[in-house]
Amino acid sequence: MITYKLLTPGPLTTSRTVKEEMMVDHCTWDNDYKQITQHVRAELLALAHVSPEEYTCVLMQGSGTFGVESVLISSVGRDGKLLILSNGAYGERQADICRHAGISYVLKKYNYNQIPDAGDVAQILQDDPEITHVSMVHSETTSGILNDIEAVGKVVKAAGKVFVVDAMSSFGGVEIPVADWGIDFIVSSANKCIQGVPGFTFIICRLDELKKCEGKSCSLSLDLYDQWKGMFDGKWRFTSPTHVVLAFAKAMEEMKEEGGIPARSKRYYDNNRFLIEEMEKLGYKTYIDREHQGPIITTFFYPENCSYTFKEMYEFIKERGYAIYPGKVTEAETFRIGNIGEIYKEDIEKLIAIYKEFLSDK
């Protein structure tokens, strides 16, 4: 079996000790396990810089999209109207969720290398008073751009609207003072910057807005309010991913040992800057400019007169210990390299050496 490290935006490379936590079986009704669930919820609130008097954390089975869908169908519902700010595939996915659920929405699209503008948002909200909620992606891994949720949050709250943020690949990797930035619901996933494994998503919710969700959801399993009510004692409504939760609790311990979000964010940013500098020396230019490039994943253009395919490049790199990502930008030929997870400077150095070898006969 070929083993390799993942240079992706998640699932990502996890530590050996996180993997080992999944060797233990737990009963979902067991009090010890319920206490682990409650500990995870409390620790996530601390990472969001919010108090349990004002916010709560709801864990939801499934991938990150399950969490986003849960928030939209439970919060906006069929009586509200959502403004979606999109500059990538994951903003567009929110529109797809709304179409399936029968939610009224407005989609404001930007180029994939352009951040949503707070001034645009203020004007749209002024022109359309029926809008009740605004949503956007923080770290859009389609391109690697990091959007300005702080600026947008200010105009959303000034207009008295509810602000929903998909921080799937940024929560835990960059500081997000959730209350200070006016965020009412923020969604992330176990297998991203906290460096756990796939299996559940988590939503940090402003309590007064969460309580308004009662009875709104058109789904049984994705009802955010009912999931919260059922989790008061740490028991999930339906079968929880016990092994994933244990691994996540261990990953949170390891994050704290590393130095919390500040230390992890520094490692990610350092990885990212070093990767870009070294790739540029090899002739690869970035799709996103330096000002808006996030620390999670980077989109690179192929060099001019490129004579190889992504598959050829991917297989060569994978055979030598690393996996990269194909491009997702529709208007250009690109590929992507992530640098989160158990990835360090020496991994970037090894990757660059592999690229030099690959390019030597091209």
One Martini backbone bead per residue (centre of mass of N, CA, C, O) as a GRO file, in nm:
protein
  362
    1MET     BB    1   0.094   0.037   0.024
    2ILE     BB    2   0.050   0.365  -0.040
    3THR     BB    3   0.197   0.635   0.127
    4TYR     BB    4   0.069   0.970   0.210
    5LYS     BB    5   0.051   1.309   0.200
    6LEU     BB    6  -0.179   1.582   0.248
    7LEU     BB    7  -0.220   1.857   0.007
    8THR     BB    8  -0.500   1.967   0.151
    9PRO     BB    9  -0.824   2.099   0.279
   10GLY     BB   10  -0.970   1.840   0.339
   11PRO     BB   11  -0.867   1.601   0.418
   12LEU     BB   12  -0.591   1.533   0.638
   13THR     BB   13  -0.306   1.515   0.800
   14THR     BB   14  -0.255   1.312   1.075
   15SER     BB   15  -0.180   1.199   1.364
   16ARG     BB   16  -0.108   0.916   1.524
   17THR     BB   17  -0.267   0.980   1.791
   18VAL     BB   18  -0.537   1.035   1.656
   19LYS     BB   19  -0.573   0.758   1.528
   20GLU     BB   20  -0.557   0.587   1.796
   21GLU     BB   21  -0.834   0.680   1.921
   22MET     BB   22  -0.997   0.479   1.712
   23MET     BB   23  -0.940   0.201   1.887
   24VAL     BB   24  -1.189   0.293   2.052
   25ASP     BB   25  -1.486   0.193   2.205
   26HIS     BB   26  -1.816   0.354   2.223
   27CYS     BB   27  -2.092   0.448   2.394
   28THR     BB   28  -2.342   0.682   2.349
   29TRP     BB   29  -2.460   0.650   2.660
   30ASP     BB   30  -2.208   0.711   2.789
   31ASN     BB   31  -2.089   0.930   3.018
   32ASP     BB   32  -1.801   0.970   2.918
   33TYR     BB   33  -1.881   1.045   2.628
   34LYS     BB   34  -2.064   1.287   2.697
   35GLN     BB   35  -1.833   1.452   2.824
   36ILE     BB   36  -1.671   1.482   2.565
   37THR     BB   37  -1.881   1.638   2.410
   38GLN     BB   38  -1.894   1.880   2.611
   39HIS     BB   39  -1.598   1.956   2.591
   40VAL     BB   40  -1.590   2.021   2.291
   41ARG     BB   41  -1.801   2.247   2.296
   42ALA     BB   42  -1.646   2.435   2.492
   43GLU     BB   43  -1.379   2.460   2.329
   44LEU     BB   44  -1.507   2.592   2.077
   45LEU     BB   45  -1.598   2.851   2.214
   46ALA     BB   46  -1.314   2.943   2.291
   47LEU     BB   47  -1.205   2.962   1.994
   48ALA     BB   48  -1.443   3.187   1.931
   49HIS     BB   49  -1.469   3.401   2.165
   50VAL     BB   50  -1.712   3.290   2.352
   51SER     BB   51  -2.001   3.269   2.543
   52PRO     BB   52  -2.242   3.058   2.698
   53GLU     BB   53  -2.454   3.296   2.729
   54GLU     BB   54  -2.454   3.364   2.396
   55TYR     BB   55  -2.346   3.075   2.314
   56THR     BB   56  -2.340   2.775   2.108
   57CYS     BB   57  -2.278   2.418   2.042
   58VAL     BB   58  -2.329   2.219   1.748
   59LEU     BB   59  -2.346   1.885   1.662
   60MET     BB   60  -2.309   1.723   1.328
   61GLN     BB   61  -2.363   1.493   1.125
   62GLY     BB   62  -2.120   1.498   0.886
   63SER     BB   63  -2.045   1.715   0.668
   64GLY     BB   64  -2.017   2.044   0.610
   65THR     BB   65  -2.275   2.065   0.435
   66PHE     BB   66  -2.467   1.975   0.655
   67GLY     BB   67  -2.425   2.228   0.831
   68VAL     BB   68  -2.512   2.442   0.629
   69GLU     BB   69  -2.793   2.328   0.574
   70SER     BB   70  -2.896   2.338   0.862
   71VAL     BB   71  -2.886   2.647   0.891
   72LEU     BB   72  -3.060   2.736   0.648
   73ILE     BB   73  -3.325   2.564   0.712
   74SER     BB   74  -3.344   2.670   1.022
   75SER     BB   75  -3.315   2.989   0.987
   76VAL     BB   76  -3.448   3.084   0.725
   77GLY     BB   77  -3.622   2.915   0.571
   78ARG     BB   78  -3.947   2.987   0.416
   79ASP     BB   79  -3.971   3.301   0.536
   80GLY     BB   80  -3.708   3.387   0.432
   81LYS     BB   81  -3.408   3.574   0.309
   82LEU     BB   82  -3.115   3.517   0.109
   83LEU     BB   83  -2.782   3.638   0.099
   84ILE     BB   84  -2.535   3.541  -0.136
   85LEU     BB   85  -2.181   3.533  -0.119
   86SER     BB   86  -1.989   3.462  -0.423
   87ASN     BB   87  -1.636   3.308  -0.502
   88GLY     BB   88  -1.741   2.999  -0.539
   89ALA     BB   89  -1.846   2.672  -0.500
   90TYR     BB   90  -1.959   2.713  -0.196
   91GLY     BB   91  -2.155   2.940  -0.255
   92GLU     BB   92  -2.311   2.785  -0.478
   93ARG     BB   93  -2.408   2.558  -0.290
   94GLN     BB   94  -2.605   2.730  -0.127
   95ALA     BB   95  -2.798   2.771  -0.363
   96ASP     BB   96  -2.862   2.470  -0.396
   97ILE     BB   97  -2.991   2.433  -0.124
   98CYS     BB   98  -3.221   2.638  -0.167
   99ARG     BB   99  -3.353   2.501  -0.408
  100HIS     BB  100  -3.421   2.231  -0.263
  101ALA     BB  101  -3.573   2.386  -0.003
  102GLY     BB  102  -3.729   2.657  -0.087
  103ILE     BB  103  -3.540   2.908  -0.065
  104SER     BB  104  -3.507   3.235  -0.052
  105TYR     BB  105  -3.280   3.405  -0.292
  106VAL     BB  106  -2.965   3.584  -0.335
  107LEU     BB  107  -2.705   3.602  -0.587
  108LYS     BB  108  -2.373   3.721  -0.534
  109LYS     BB  109  -2.132   3.745  -0.780
  110TYR     BB  110  -1.787   3.666  -0.807
  111ASN     BB  111  -1.491   3.642  -0.873
  112TYR     BB  112  -1.254   3.410  -0.766
  113ASN     BB  113  -1.038   3.676  -0.725
  114GLN     BB  114  -1.279   3.816  -0.557
  115ILE     BB  115  -1.404   4.000  -0.306
  116PRO     BB  116  -1.649   4.075  -0.119
  117ASP     BB  117  -1.839   4.375  -0.086
  118ALA     BB  118  -1.964   4.573   0.162
  119GLY     BB  119  -2.099   4.790  -0.012
  120ASP     BB  120  -2.281   4.604  -0.170
  121VAL     BB  121  -2.437   4.494   0.070
  122ALA     BB  122  -2.561   4.756   0.170
  123GLN     BB  123  -2.720   4.810  -0.093
  124ILE     BB  124  -2.887   4.552  -0.109
  125LEU     BB  125  -3.028   4.588   0.171
  126GLN     BB  126  -3.161   4.857   0.097
  127ASP     BB  127  -3.318   4.749  -0.169
  128ASP     BB  128  -3.386   4.466   0.014
  129PRO     BB  129  -3.587   4.424   0.293
  130GLU     BB  130  -3.648   4.102   0.276
  131ILE     BB  131  -3.385   4.048   0.384
  132THR     BB  132  -3.257   3.839   0.666
  133HIS     BB  133  -2.995   3.702   0.535
  134VAL     BB  134  -2.631   3.638   0.545
  135SER     BB  135  -2.390   3.470   0.329
  136MET     BB  136  -2.051   3.316   0.361
  137VAL     BB  137  -1.723   3.255   0.277
  138HIS     BB  138  -1.409   3.257   0.398
  139SER     BB  139  -1.253   2.994   0.289
  140GLU     BB  140  -1.201   2.954  -0.054
  141THR     BB  141  -1.091   2.652  -0.198
  142THR     BB  142  -1.115   2.700  -0.498
  143SER     BB  143  -0.857   2.925  -0.461
  144GLY     BB  144  -0.763   3.053  -0.149
  145ILE     BB  145  -0.932   3.269  -0.052
  146LEU     BB  146  -0.973   3.547   0.189
  147ASN     BB  147  -1.239   3.673   0.335
  148ASP     BB  148  -1.414   3.971   0.457
  149ILE     BB  149  -1.608   3.920   0.732
  150GLU     BB  150  -1.585   4.173   0.903
  151ALA     BB  151  -1.695   4.388   0.706
  152VAL     BB  152  -1.964   4.248   0.646
  153GLY     BB  153  -2.069   4.219   0.938
  154LYS     BB  154  -2.114   4.522   0.991
  155VAL     BB  155  -2.342   4.567   0.775
  156VAL     BB  156  -2.535   4.349   0.867
  157LYS     BB  157  -2.582   4.459   1.158
  158ALA     BB  158  -2.667   4.749   1.075
  159ALA     BB  159  -2.929   4.606   0.925
  160GLY     BB  160  -3.042   4.361   1.110
  161LYS     BB  161  -2.903   4.091   1.032
  162VAL     BB  162  -2.819   3.765   0.957
  163PHE     BB  163  -2.502   3.589   1.012
  164VAL     BB  164  -2.341   3.358   0.785
  165VAL     BB  165  -2.056   3.124   0.824
  166ASP     BB  166  -1.820   2.959   0.622
  167ALA     BB  167  -1.541   2.799   0.817
  168MET     BB  168  -1.423   2.526   0.733
  169SER     BB  169  -1.096   2.610   0.649
  170SER     BB  170  -1.041   2.829   0.914
  171PHE     BB  171  -1.117   2.714   1.169
  172GLY     BB  172  -0.821   2.722   1.372
  173GLY     BB  173  -0.623   2.881   1.151
  174VAL     BB  174  -0.776   3.143   1.235
  175GLU     BB  175  -0.883   3.420   1.370
  176ILE     BB  176  -1.234   3.432   1.516
  177PRO     BB  177  -1.429   3.682   1.645
  178VAL     BB  178  -1.748   3.620   1.644
  179ALA     BB  179  -1.892   3.849   1.801
  180ASP     BB  180  -1.728   4.100   1.696
  181TRP     BB  181  -1.825   4.014   1.381
  182GLY     BB  182  -2.142   3.934   1.383
  183ILE     BB  183  -2.183   3.626   1.427
  184ASP     BB  184  -2.441   3.378   1.439
  185PHE     BB  185  -2.324   3.159   1.225
  186ILE     BB  186  -2.073   2.896   1.244
  187VAL     BB  187  -1.899   2.672   1.018
  188SER     BB  188  -1.749   2.345   1.067
  189SER     BB  189  -1.488   2.083   1.073
  190ALA     BB  190  -1.312   1.805   1.188
  191ASN     BB  191  -1.111   1.793   0.903
  192LYS     BB  192  -0.935   2.046   0.958
  193CYS     BB  193  -0.760   2.269   1.157
  194ILE     BB  194  -0.784   2.063   1.407
  195GLN     BB  195  -0.706   1.768   1.293
  196GLY     BB  196  -0.911   1.565   1.220
  197VAL     BB  197  -1.176   1.364   1.118
  198PRO     BB  198  -1.421   1.256   0.942
  199GLY     BB  199  -1.802   1.304   1.057
  200PHE     BB  200  -1.830   1.614   1.155
  201THR     BB  201  -2.004   1.905   1.245
  202PHE     BB  202  -1.992   2.258   1.348
  203ILE     BB  203  -2.204   2.496   1.537
  204ILE     BB  204  -2.194   2.837   1.609
  205CYS     BB  205  -2.444   2.993   1.820
  206ARG     BB  206  -2.665   3.226   1.866
  207LEU     BB  207  -2.907   3.187   2.090
  208ASP     BB  208  -3.135   3.382   1.992
  209GLU     BB  209  -3.130   3.261   1.699
  210LEU     BB  210  -3.171   2.961   1.757
  211LYS     BB  211  -3.456   2.987   1.894
  212LYS     BB  212  -3.589   3.077   1.609
  213CYS     BB  213  -3.569   2.771   1.476
  214GLU     BB  214  -3.819   2.665   1.574
  215GLY     BB  215  -3.991   2.474   1.328
  216LYS     BB  216  -3.837   2.536   1.037
  217SER     BB  217  -3.748   2.273   0.949
  218CYS     BB  218  -3.755   2.031   0.664
  219SER     BB  219  -3.579   1.849   0.860
  220LEU     BB  220  -3.494   1.609   1.079
  221SER     BB  221  -3.169   1.561   1.087
  222LEU     BB  222  -3.117   1.899   1.025
  223ASP     BB  223  -3.221   2.006   1.296
  224LEU     BB  224  -3.077   2.238   1.489
  225TYR     BB  225  -3.261   2.273   1.733
  226ASP     BB  226  -3.304   1.970   1.806
  227GLN     BB  227  -3.005   1.905   1.841
  228TRP     BB  228  -2.962   2.095   2.079
  229LYS     BB  229  -3.179   1.986   2.275
  230GLY     BB  230  -3.051   1.685   2.271
  231MET     BB  231  -2.747   1.802   2.388
  232PHE     BB  232  -2.750   1.885   2.693
  233ASP     BB  233  -2.607   1.588   2.796
  234GLY     BB  234  -2.436   1.476   2.524
  235LYS     BB  235  -2.665   1.361   2.347
  236TRP     BB  236  -2.735   1.239   2.057
  237ARG     BB  237  -3.002   1.186   1.864
  238PHE     BB  238  -2.815   1.025   1.682
  239THR     BB  239  -2.581   0.844   1.574
  240SER     BB  240  -2.258   0.879   1.657
  241PRO     BB  241  -1.911   0.945   1.580
  242THR     BB  242  -1.718   0.825   1.810
  243HIS     BB  243  -1.430   0.806   1.688
  244VAL     BB  244  -1.422   1.099   1.587
  245VAL     BB  245  -1.456   1.239   1.861
  246LEU     BB  246  -1.204   1.126   1.994
  247ALA     BB  247  -1.006   1.242   1.785
  248PHE     BB  248  -1.088   1.539   1.826
  249ALA     BB  249  -1.011   1.566   2.123
  250LYS     BB  250  -0.713   1.511   2.067
  251ALA     BB  251  -0.665   1.741   1.863
  252MET     BB  252  -0.723   1.967   2.071
  253GLU     BB  253  -0.489   1.903   2.254
  254GLU     BB  254  -0.266   1.943   2.034
  255MET     BB  255  -0.330   2.235   1.979
  256LYS     BB  256  -0.263   2.339   2.263
  257GLU     BB  257   0.034   2.236   2.262
  258GLU     BB  258   0.119   2.419   2.015
  259GLY     BB  259  -0.056   2.715   2.088
  260GLY     BB  260  -0.292   2.725   1.927
  261ILE     BB  261  -0.394   2.939   1.693
  262PRO     BB  262  -0.138   3.112   1.670
  263ALA     BB  263   0.058   2.876   1.603
  264ARG     BB  264  -0.097   2.746   1.370
  265SER     BB  265  -0.118   2.993   1.190
  266LYS     BB  266   0.183   3.035   1.154
  267ARG     BB  267   0.243   2.767   1.017
  268TYR     BB  268   0.055   2.806   0.777
  269TYR     BB  269   0.174   3.072   0.674
  270ASP     BB  270   0.462   2.972   0.641
  271ASN     BB  271   0.403   2.748   0.444
  272ASN     BB  272   0.271   2.926   0.225
  273ARG     BB  273   0.502   3.124   0.166
  274PHE     BB  274   0.717   2.914   0.098
  275LEU     BB  275   0.569   2.779  -0.133
  276ILE     BB  276   0.541   3.026  -0.318
  277GLU     BB  277   0.837   3.103  -0.343
  278GLU     BB  278   0.933   2.826  -0.464
  279MET     BB  279   0.735   2.807  -0.705
  280GLU     BB  280   0.822   3.070  -0.846
  281LYS     BB  281   1.111   2.967  -0.913
  282LEU     BB  282   0.963   2.741  -1.112
  283GLY     BB  283   0.713   2.921  -1.262
  284TYR     BB  284   0.478   2.960  -1.049
  285LYS     BB  285   0.168   3.115  -1.036
  286THR     BB  286  -0.076   3.287  -0.876
  287TYR     BB  287  -0.419   3.351  -0.865
  288ILE     BB  288  -0.379   3.496  -0.599
  289ASP     BB  289  -0.315   3.755  -0.430
  290ARG     BB  290  -0.141   3.840  -0.150
  291GLU     BB  291  -0.369   3.992   0.008
  292HIS     BB  292  -0.592   3.729  -0.038
  293GLN     BB  293  -0.425   3.504   0.056
  294GLY     BB  294  -0.450   3.216   0.205
  295PRO     BB  295  -0.323   2.951   0.436
  296ILE     BB  296  -0.445   2.673   0.308
  297ILE     BB  297  -0.466   2.726  -0.017
  298THR     BB  298  -0.316   2.702  -0.354
  299THR     BB  299  -0.333   2.854  -0.669
  300PHE     BB  300  -0.192   2.740  -0.979
  301PHE     BB  301  -0.037   2.800  -1.259
  302TYR     BB  302   0.064   2.708  -1.542
  303PRO     BB  303   0.302   2.716  -1.740
  304GLU     BB  304   0.420   2.804  -2.015
  305ASN     BB  305   0.424   2.552  -2.232
  306CYS     BB  306   0.289   2.310  -2.122
  307SER     BB  307   0.359   1.929  -2.136
  308TYR     BB  308   0.159   1.849  -1.896
  309THR     BB  309  -0.038   1.679  -1.677
  310PHE     BB  310  -0.193   1.636  -1.388
  311LYS     BB  311  -0.173   1.329  -1.370
  312GLU     BB  312   0.131   1.314  -1.408
  313MET     BB  313   0.207   1.492  -1.167
  314TYR     BB  314   0.050   1.345  -0.944
  315GLU     BB  315   0.183   1.061  -0.966
  316PHE     BB  316   0.472   1.151  -0.914
  317ILE     BB  317   0.418   1.271  -0.629
  318LYS     BB  318   0.277   1.031  -0.491
  319GLU     BB  319   0.517   0.825  -0.520
  320ARG     BB  320   0.680   1.049  -0.314
  321GLY     BB  321   0.442   1.128  -0.068
  322TYR     BB  322   0.219   1.315  -0.227
  323ALA     BB  323  -0.095   1.510  -0.232
  324ILE     BB  324  -0.279   1.683  -0.464
  325TYR     BB  325  -0.478   1.927  -0.645
  326PRO     BB  326  -0.699   2.015  -0.849
  327GLY     BB  327  -0.857   2.233  -1.022
  328LYS     BB  328  -1.156   2.483  -0.986
  329VAL     BB  329  -1.115   2.683  -1.190
  330THR     BB  330  -1.286   2.765  -1.486
  331GLU     BB  331  -1.094   3.000  -1.651
  332ALA     BB  332  -0.841   2.806  -1.572
  333GLU     BB  333  -0.526   2.655  -1.560
  334THR     BB  334  -0.507   2.452  -1.265
  335PHE     BB  335  -0.370   2.405  -0.930
  336ARG     BB  336  -0.347   2.254  -0.593
  337ILE     BB  337  -0.201   2.350  -0.263
  338GLY     BB  338  -0.176   2.234   0.051
  339ASN     BB  339  -0.076   2.322   0.426
  340ILE     BB  340  -0.236   2.148   0.617
  341GLY     BB  341  -0.181   1.994   0.903
  342GLU     BB  342   0.085   1.759   0.921
  343ILE     BB  343   0.264   2.026   0.818
  344TYR     BB  344   0.595   2.120   0.721
  345LYS     BB  345   0.872   2.258   0.597
  346GLU     BB  346   0.994   1.981   0.509
  347ASP     BB  347   0.762   1.916   0.316
  348ILE     BB  348   0.805   2.150   0.120
  349GLU     BB  349   1.093   2.076   0.047
  350LYS     BB  350   1.024   1.799  -0.073
  351LEU     BB  351   0.830   1.898  -0.289
  352ILE     BB  352   1.030   2.075  -0.444
  353ALA     BB  353   1.221   1.843  -0.516
  354ILE     BB  354   1.012   1.691  -0.684
  355TYR     BB  355   0.964   1.912  -0.893
  356LYS     BB  356   1.252   1.925  -0.998
  357GLU     BB  357   1.249   1.638  -1.099
  358PHE     BB  358   1.005   1.660  -1.288
  359LEU     BB  359   1.127   1.914  -1.462
  360SER     BB  360   1.403   1.803  -1.577
  361ASP     BB  361   1.234   1.649  -1.842
  362LYS     BB  362   1.042   1.912  -1.967
   0.00000   0.00000   0.00000
